[in-house]
Amino acid sequence: MILKIEDVSCGYGLDPPIVSQISMTIRSGEIWCVLGPNGVGKTTLFKSVLGFLKLKSGRITIDGQDIRSWTQKKKAQVIGYVPQAQNNPFPFSVKDVVLMGRTSYLSELGSPGKKDVEIAERNIHMLGIGQLENKKYTELSGGERQMVLIARALTQEPDILIMDEPTSNLDFGNQVKVLKYISDLSRRGLAILMTSHFPDHAFLCSSKVALFRQHQFVIGEADNIVTEANLKQAYGVNVQIVSGTSEQGKEIKSCVPLLDD
Ligand SMILES: Nc1ncnc2c1ncn2[C@@H]1O[C@H](COP(=O)(O)OP(=O)(O)OP(=O)(O)O)[C@@H](O)[C@H]1O
């Protein structure tokens, strides 16, 4: 599976584009981490890929097919989306929210069958949120909601997973767990496109990176893009990239912010 974002410009209404002429090719098994300061257009790009926003120019294809011609149902069977944790006004149970991931597989008046329930429960348990299954979504903490939304997207059994800040609201342990799931999912063949406010996440997932700077972006392997100079340009702060070797002999890298000028 190849998702191609070709020369895409996107934004809102008649206003000038927020993101201009971006091109990315995302293949099965790859993790792409989109980095950049607040308000630079990361979510806008994702909304455009998902078809929530009309492109101003360019095109988006999956295996050569322009996805503008796809129905929402077909798109939902191929692309799973984890939005930033939301408030849901309806007090659905966690199990029901996760089961909603099966909607695109049901007929118009159909209800989920045994297989749908099994898939939902498998994901609930894989993400370690079994104890929340019968709780109301509206009564969960922000981090718990985030885990439920990830389980719902996995229940779509997509080929591509688009995740908008999947680790926001999560405690340190759950952040690491989610990054590990993301790496596992990519090894199972999913293509993953995610945003993060932590450049370290790109190192941890050995990912490809699109780093947005105001009206510009740089794209490539994490090692080449997550550099002190690029981070300074994007975020206006000084950082030092430090590297070492883990106990298992793996090279590890991290961005350390420098608080002095
Ligand atoms: N519905 C909208 N109509 C008009 N402008 C919008 C709309 N939604 C967002 N914007 C503007 O688009 C720009 C990019 O917003 P976007 O949410 O894509 O940024 P982001 O990089 O995802 O930010 P963050 O890291 O803070 O989540 C911002 O200037 C924002 O004000």
The ligand as an ORCA input file, in Angstrom:
! r2SCAN-3c Opt
* xyz 0 1
  N     -11.764     25.789     10.936
  C     -10.774     26.658     10.725
  N     -10.983     27.776      9.986
  C     -10.002     28.682      9.752
  N      -8.733     28.549     10.216
  C      -8.461     27.459     10.961
  C      -9.458     26.461     11.253
  N      -8.889     25.486     12.001
  C      -7.598     25.861     12.170
  N      -7.346     27.024     11.540
  C      -6.068     27.743     11.493
  O      -5.149     26.968     10.733
  C      -3.836     27.102     11.270
  C      -3.241     25.709     11.463
  O      -3.989     25.034     12.463
  P      -3.711     23.497     12.773
  O      -4.730     23.066     13.756
  O      -3.601     22.751     11.500
  O      -2.284     23.594     13.445
  P      -1.406     22.467     14.161
  O      -0.049     22.534     13.547
  O      -2.109     21.166     14.132
  O      -1.364     23.071     15.634
  P      -1.240     22.383     17.103
  O       0.149     21.835     17.204
  O      -1.439     23.568     17.996
  O      -2.319     21.342     17.236
  C      -3.963     27.908     12.563
  O      -3.548     29.229     12.289
  C      -5.442     27.864     12.876
  O      -5.852     29.056     13.498
*
